[in-house]
């Protein structure tokens, strides 16, 4: 046995997860075996903003191999999850807010049967005016994206009335306007960053099973299982101790796999299927359409300076 301390600087250091990945021993969520596993596939909205007037699932339920069809009407009212503000519906409940929002989910013997059943669901929508540009969304007469936002848990600032602007912060030090008056040069620019998807090879996927006593088992690629477990518990209104999060290898993250996504929904899917394990996986189109990428941003920066370069005022 050597007493020499390991020294990594200037020396190759193998990845901890490297051998398992290159030999195929690493176990991903898709590799987890579970007897009696069923598959779930969602029906997604084609509209950016619309009321859901009716959902007819009769033909889908009648298809051989289908075990359950779940809509927002089958969930508790206001079923949502969120990292901070709880604002993401498990399934649309009366309103869709983006193309790709989930309206119904089929649970079937296999993925192909589930997809065929999804095509048999009939939904009647009433299209509403959509708002795409964030600056236009902040205008007083813009369509409300979340009409019931004042009731949401986790709002940073309580709202007196519904608004598309749910958070306002203002920090200042000194007299900024006086600083600009003293400036000999003012530089102002607007900067934008685009929405970005992380582009991981493994899409969001999960395996969820609910025991007869209510204990929930989760296998999902997630870098923050403890935090996510708490968010799942809040979404389902169950004790977090009732959720068992089984670690699996993550097939790429890059900042994109730290949210509950469809895991809370999986709880209801498994229960609807009699406690059978239910697997759900986004395909690449769904991942780009309804995943959880980094949002875009737009910021205006104004800086006042002296001729010698001294900054006397800064406003963002």
KENU-918814 format. One record per residue (C-alpha): residue number from 1; chain; y, x, z. Coordinates in steps of 0.05 Angstrom, whole numbers. Layout:
<atom NUM 'A' <Y X Z>>
...
//
This chain:
<atom 1 'A' <0 0 0>>
<atom 2 'A' <68 26 -18>>
<atom 3 'A' <129 20 27>>
<atom 4 'A' <177 33 -30>>
<atom 5 'A' <225 -25 -41>>
<atom 6 'A' <220 -58 -110>>
<atom 7 'A' <276 -36 -156>>
<atom 8 'A' <291 -83 -214>>
<atom 9 'A' <355 -51 -242>>
<atom 10 'A' <339 -14 -306>>
<atom 11 'A' <266 -36 -306>>
<atom 12 'A' <231 -93 -342>>
<atom 13 'A' <217 -152 -296>>
<atom 14 'A' <166 -203 -319>>
<atom 15 'A' <184 -277 -315>>
<atom 16 'A' <151 -312 -258>>
<atom 17 'A' <129 -369 -304>>
<atom 18 'A' <115 -323 -364>>
<atom 19 'A' <40 -312 -358>>
<atom 20 'A' <25 -386 -349>>
<atom 21 'A' <66 -405 -410>>
<atom 22 'A' <38 -353 -457>>
<atom 23 'A' <-34 -365 -436>>
<atom 24 'A' <-29 -441 -437>>
<atom 25 'A' <-44 -448 -363>>
<atom 26 'A' <24 -479 -347>>
<atom 27 'A' <18 -554 -334>>
<atom 28 'A' <72 -598 -362>>
<atom 29 'A' <82 -672 -347>>
<atom 30 'A' <48 -690 -413>>
<atom 31 'A' <-14 -650 -390>>
<atom 32 'A' <-24 -689 -325>>
<atom 33 'A' <-88 -729 -329>>
<atom 34 'A' <-91 -797 -295>>
<atom 35 'A' <-147 -846 -302>>
<atom 36 'A' <-126 -912 -333>>
<atom 37 'A' <-60 -886 -359>>
<atom 38 'A' <-19 -935 -401>>
<atom 39 'A' <39 -921 -448>>
<atom 40 'A' <109 -951 -447>>
<atom 41 'A' <158 -956 -505>>
<atom 42 'A' <227 -986 -504>>
<atom 43 'A' <265 -1033 -550>>
<atom 44 'A' <335 -1005 -559>>
<atom 45 'A' <400 -1039 -577>>
<atom 46 'A' <427 -1028 -647>>
<atom 47 'A' <497 -1045 -623>>
<atom 48 'A' <551 -1005 -588>>
<atom 49 'A' <575 -1065 -547>>
<atom 50 'A' <544 -1134 -545>>
<atom 51 'A' <521 -1191 -501>>
<atom 52 'A' <447 -1203 -497>>
<atom 53 'A' <440 -1278 -509>>
<atom 54 'A' <365 -1284 -510>>
<atom 55 'A' <301 -1242 -511>>
<atom 56 'A' <236 -1272 -538>>
<atom 57 'A' <176 -1230 -518>>
<atom 58 'A' <121 -1280 -533>>
<atom 59 'A' <95 -1246 -596>>
<atom 60 'A' <95 -1178 -562>>
<atom 61 'A' <57 -1204 -502>>
<atom 62 'A' <5 -1236 -547>>
<atom 63 'A' <-13 -1171 -581>>
<atom 64 'A' <-81 -1145 -559>>
<atom 65 'A' <-75 -1083 -516>>
<atom 66 'A' <-8 -1103 -485>>
<atom 67 'A' <-8 -1105 -410>>
<atom 68 'A' <65 -1122 -395>>
<atom 69 'A' <133 -1133 -427>>
<atom 70 'A' <191 -1120 -380>>
<atom 71 'A' <263 -1141 -391>>
<atom 72 'A' <325 -1139 -347>>
<atom 73 'A' <309 -1209 -323>>
<atom 74 'A' <246 -1181 -290>>
<atom 75 'A' <286 -1131 -248>>
<atom 76 'A' <329 -1143 -186>>
<atom 77 'A' <401 -1160 -203>>
<atom 78 'A' <446 -1100 -216>>
<atom 79 'A' <388 -1051 -221>>
<atom 80 'A' <422 -984 -235>>
<atom 81 'A' <417 -910 -220>>
<atom 82 'A' <470 -856 -218>>
<atom 83 'A' <482 -785 -197>>
<atom 84 'A' <547 -802 -162>>
<atom 85 'A' <573 -868 -187>>
<atom 86 'A' <514 -916 -194>>
<atom 87 'A' <529 -943 -263>>
<atom 88 'A' <467 -933 -308>>
<atom 89 'A' <426 -997 -317>>
<atom 90 'A' <351 -989 -315>>
<atom 91 'A' <349 -1041 -370>>
<atom 92 'A' <406 -1080 -400>>
<atom 93 'A' <421 -1142 -359>>
<atom 94 'A' <463 -1187 -403>>
<atom 95 'A' <504 -1131 -436>>
<atom 96 'A' <492 -1069 -478>>
<atom 97 'A' <543 -1013 -479>>
<atom 98 'A' <518 -962 -530>>
<atom 99 'A' <470 -959 -589>>
<atom 100 'A' <403 -940 -559>>
<atom 101 'A' <410 -975 -492>>
<atom 102 'A' <342 -1001 -470>>
<atom 103 'A' <335 -1077 -473>>
<atom 104 'A' <260 -1086 -461>>
<atom 105 'A' <199 -1043 -450>>
<atom 106 'A' <127 -1054 -471>>
<atom 107 'A' <68 -1026 -431>>
<atom 108 'A' <4 -1021 -472>>
<atom 109 'A' <-62 -985 -478>>
<atom 110 'A' <-33 -931 -523>>
<atom 111 'A' <32 -909 -554>>
<atom 112 'A' <17 -939 -622>>
<atom 113 'A' <2 -1008 -594>>
<atom 114 'A' <66 -1005 -552>>
<atom 115 'A' <107 -988 -613>>
<atom 116 'A' <77 -1046 -653>>
<atom 117 'A' <92 -1093 -596>>
<atom 118 'A' <164 -1069 -591>>
<atom 119 'A' <174 -1090 -663>>
<atom 120 'A' <152 -1161 -645>>
<atom 121 'A' <207 -1172 -594>>
<atom 122 'A' <264 -1217 -618>>
<atom 123 'A' <333 -1207 -588>>
<atom 124 'A' <396 -1247 -603>>
<atom 125 'A' <461 -1209 -592>>
<atom 126 'A' <534 -1229 -593>>
<atom 127 'A' <571 -1167 -618>>
<atom 128 'A' <633 -1148 -579>>
<atom 129 'A' <690 -1101 -596>>
<atom 130 'A' <669 -1030 -583>>
<atom 131 'A' <713 -972 -560>>
<atom 132 'A' <691 -902 -580>>
<atom 133 'A' <752 -858 -569>>
<atom 134 'A' <763 -841 -495>>
<atom 135 'A' <838 -842 -501>>
<atom 136 'A' <836 -911 -533>>
<atom 137 'A' <789 -933 -478>>
<atom 138 'A' <843 -917 -427>>
<atom 139 'A' <894 -965 -459>>
<atom 140 'A' <909 -1028 -419>>
<atom 141 'A' <884 -1074 -474>>
<atom 142 'A' <819 -1036 -488>>
<atom 143 'A' <752 -1073 -483>>
<atom 144 'A' <722 -1066 -413>>
<atom 145 'A' <658 -1025 -416>>
<atom 146 'A' <637 -1043 -345>>
<atom 147 'A' <668 -1111 -325>>
<atom 148 'A' <635 -1108 -256>>
<atom 149 'A' <653 -1036 -242>>
<atom 150 'A' <690 -1054 -177>>
<atom 151 'A' <622 -1070 -146>>
<atom 152 'A' <590 -1003 -163>>
<atom 153 'A' <566 -957 -108>>
<atom 154 'A' <592 -886 -108>>
<atom 155 'A' <661 -896 -138>>
<atom 156 'A' <705 -836 -121>>
<atom 157 'A' <766 -882 -116>>
<atom 158 'A' <757 -956 -98>>
<atom 159 'A' <784 -1001 -153>>
<atom 160 'A' <824 -1065 -142>>
<atom 161 'A' <808 -1090 -212>>
<atom 162 'A' <761 -1071 -269>>
<atom 163 'A' <782 -1012 -311>>
<atom 164 'A' <752 -962 -358>>
<atom 165 'A' <786 -907 -317>>
<atom 166 'A' <745 -902 -253>>
<atom 167 'A' <770 -837 -225>>
<atom 168 'A' <839 -806 -218>>
<atom 169 'A' <855 -740 -185>>
<atom 170 'A' <922 -706 -175>>
<atom 171 'A' <934 -638 -143>>
<atom 172 'A' <1000 -601 -141>>
<atom 173 'A' <1031 -541 -108>>
<atom 174 'A' <1106 -532 -106>>
<atom 175 'A' <1156 -567 -151>>
<atom 176 'A' <1124 -565 -219>>
<atom 177 'A' <1182 -597 -257>>
<atom 178 'A' <1232 -547 -227>>
<atom 179 'A' <1185 -492 -250>>
<atom 180 'A' <1188 -518 -321>>
<atom 181 'A' <1265 -520 -317>>
<atom 182 'A' <1264 -447 -297>>
<atom 183 'A' <1216 -428 -353>>
<atom 184 'A' <1243 -388 -412>>
<atom 185 'A' <1183 -407 -455>>
<atom 186 'A' <1137 -468 -451>>
<atom 187 'A' <1070 -468 -487>>
<atom 188 'A' <1032 -533 -495>>
<atom 189 'A' <966 -546 -530>>
<atom 190 'A' <911 -598 -529>>
<atom 191 'A' <839 -573 -526>>
<atom 192 'A' <775 -610 -540>>
<atom 193 'A' <702 -596 -529>>
<atom 194 'A' <648 -635 -564>>
<atom 195 'A' <589 -672 -535>>
<atom 196 'A' <531 -624 -532>>
<atom 197 'A' <457 -636 -526>>
<atom 198 'A' <416 -581 -494>>
<atom 199 'A' <364 -581 -549>>
<atom 200 'A' <302 -569 -506>>
<atom 201 'A' <235 -575 -541>>
<atom 202 'A' <204 -619 -487>>
<atom 203 'A' <239 -687 -486>>
<atom 204 'A' <249 -728 -423>>
<atom 205 'A' <181 -755 -404>>
<atom 206 'A' <146 -780 -342>>
<atom 207 'A' <83 -807 -311>>
<atom 208 'A' <93 -857 -255>>
<atom 209 'A' <43 -894 -212>>
<atom 210 'A' <55 -942 -154>>
<atom 211 'A' <-1 -950 -103>>
<atom 212 'A' <-18 -1018 -74>>
<atom 213 'A' <19 -1000 -10>>
<atom 214 'A' <82 -984 -50>>
<atom 215 'A' <79 -908 -50>>
<atom 216 'A' <107 -881 -115>>
<atom 217 'A' <79 -819 -150>>
<atom 218 'A' <123 -783 -201>>
<atom 219 'A' <106 -728 -250>>
<atom 220 'A' <168 -709 -290>>
<atom 221 'A' <204 -646 -313>>
<atom 222 'A' <263 -644 -265>>
<atom 223 'A' <298 -584 -235>>
<atom 224 'A' <326 -623 -175>>
<atom 225 'A' <267 -663 -148>>
<atom 226 'A' <295 -672 -78>>
<atom 227 'A' <363 -696 -102>>
<atom 228 'A' <331 -739 -156>>
<atom 229 'A' <283 -770 -105>>
<atom 230 'A' <343 -793 -65>>
<atom 231 'A' <375 -824 -127>>
<atom 232 'A' <310 -859 -145>>
<atom 233 'A' <304 -886 -75>>
<atom 234 'A' <375 -913 -78>>
<atom 235 'A' <362 -946 -146>>
<atom 236 'A' <299 -979 -121>>
<atom 237 'A' <323 -993 -50>>
<atom 238 'A' <262 -961 -20>>
<atom 239 'A' <255 -904 31>>
<atom 240 'A' <255 -836 -3>>
<atom 241 'A' <194 -818 39>>
<atom 242 'A' <157 -869 -3>>
<atom 243 'A' <166 -826 -65>>
<atom 244 'A' <120 -767 -79>>
<atom 245 'A' <149 -720 -131>>
<atom 246 'A' <95 -676 -161>>
<atom 247 'A' <122 -611 -191>>
<atom 248 'A' <107 -594 -263>>
<atom 249 'A' <129 -540 -311>>
<atom 250 'A' <194 -556 -346>>
<atom 251 'A' <194 -547 -421>>
<atom 252 'A' <266 -526 -427>>
<atom 253 'A' <325 -552 -387>>
<atom 254 'A' <391 -515 -402>>
<atom 255 'A' <427 -563 -355>>
<atom 256 'A' <397 -628 -381>>
<atom 257 'A' <340 -646 -334>>
<atom 258 'A' <368 -663 -267>>
<atom 259 'A' <375 -739 -270>>
<atom 260 'A' <328 -797 -255>>
<atom 261 'A' <331 -823 -327>>
<atom 262 'A' <273 -873 -334>>
<atom 263 'A' <236 -855 -270>>
<atom 264 'A' <263 -915 -230>>
<atom 265 'A' <244 -960 -288>>
<atom 266 'A' <174 -930 -286>>
<atom 267 'A' <166 -959 -216>>
<atom 268 'A' <173 -1030 -243>>
<atom 269 'A' <130 -1015 -304>>
<atom 270 'A' <72 -990 -261>>
<atom 271 'A' <78 -1051 -215>>
<atom 272 'A' <80 -1098 -276>>
<atom 273 'A' <16 -1065 -300>>
<atom 274 'A' <-21 -1075 -235>>
<atom 275 'A' <-8 -1006 -207>>
<atom 276 'A' <-36 -969 -266>>
<atom 277 'A' <-4 -902 -282>>
<atom 278 'A' <47 -910 -338>>
<atom 279 'A' <70 -854 -384>>
<atom 280 'A' <137 -856 -420>>
<atom 281 'A' <166 -803 -466>>
<atom 282 'A' <228 -802 -510>>
<atom 283 'A' <219 -779 -582>>
<atom 284 'A' <272 -732 -610>>
<atom 285 'A' <313 -789 -641>>
<atom 286 'A' <314 -825 -574>>
<atom 287 'A' <332 -761 -538>>
<atom 288 'A' <393 -751 -582>>
<atom 289 'A' <411 -825 -581>>
<atom 290 'A' <402 -840 -507>>
<atom 291 'A' <390 -775 -470>>
<atom 292 'A' <437 -745 -419>>
<atom 293 'A' <476 -691 -455>>
<atom 294 'A' <541 -659 -434>>
<atom 295 'A' <600 -704 -446>>
<atom 296 'A' <659 -684 -489>>
<atom 297 'A' <727 -670 -461>>
<atom 298 'A' <800 -670 -481>>
<atom 299 'A' <853 -634 -441>>
<atom 300 'A' <927 -620 -451>>
<atom 301 'A' <952 -555 -419>>
<atom 302 'A' <1027 -540 -411>>
<atom 303 'A' <1049 -473 -384>>
<atom 304 'A' <1119 -448 -368>>
<atom 305 'A' <1132 -373 -366>>
<atom 306 'A' <1188 -322 -361>>
<atom 307 'A' <1199 -271 -416>>
<atom 308 'A' <1164 -219 -374>>
<atom 309 'A' <1101 -262 -372>>
<atom 310 'A' <1110 -290 -302>>
<atom 311 'A' <1079 -359 -298>>
<atom 312 'A' <1128 -407 -264>>
<atom 313 'A' <1095 -474 -279>>
<atom 314 'A' <1027 -499 -301>>
<atom 315 'A' <1006 -570 -316>>
<atom 316 'A' <937 -593 -339>>
//
